[in-house]
Amino acid sequence: EAGVAQSPRYKIIEKRQSVAFWCNPISGHATLYWYQQILGQGPKLLIQFQNNGVVDDSQLPKDRFSAERLKGVDSTLKIQPAKLEDSAVYLCASSRGGPNEKLFFGSGTQLSVL
Amino acid sequence: SQQGEEDPQALSIQEGENATMNCSYKTSINNLQWYRQNSGRGLVHLILIRSNEREKHSGRLRVTLDTSKKSSSLLITASRAADTASYFCATAAGTALIFGKGTTLSVSS
């Protein structure tokens, strides 16, 4: 089966600019996650979707980050405006269901904010 | 919020040796999972152990879970250079999977 697709692979922007990341999960996977991974740390959950509804966005900085999953398939994560501390790898993952299922990860988008 | 904490932070061994990584967590869990991440790549699922299981094997991997101590260990036997990666434990207590900070394993030939 095709894996989780993410684009772009790399992005370099200046602070205060906006950026968007795209994720296409594995076909049929109901749950989609966005994680932020800062260098040397483990992934931190930003938002979790179940189909096209938000299950958990408690750690999403909502003043600058937004995410949507239209039609319960693809998802986009946006940052506007970006700050230096947003430099990280943004990982998308999907699974068939809830936390008792294993997650399949994309390769991530590496964001550098200058 | 951080749930799992891996120990050690870094581990260097020779090919053929065994590698053991530990994970401690704070709250009750439904299951615990281990993932591997090669440099510059996404995470790959290795093994899932449910809260009512004590030990699980998959190839050269052996995972144990002690819910009374809130801890788990991952043993990689007969390590290979290709096992060089970061290893993360992740715990599911509610709706989401929360990852620890990871153990970086270096296997030299």
Interface residues (C-beta under 8 A of the other chain):
Chain A: V4 Y33 Y35 G40 Q41 G42 P43 K44 L45 Q48 V55 D56 Q59 L91 A93 G98 P99 N100 K102 L103 F104 F105 G106 S107 G108 Q110
Chain B: S1 Q2 N30 N31 Q33 Y35 G40 R41 G42 L43 V44 H45 L48 R50 F88 A92 A93 G94 T95 A96 L97 I98 F99 G100 K101 G102
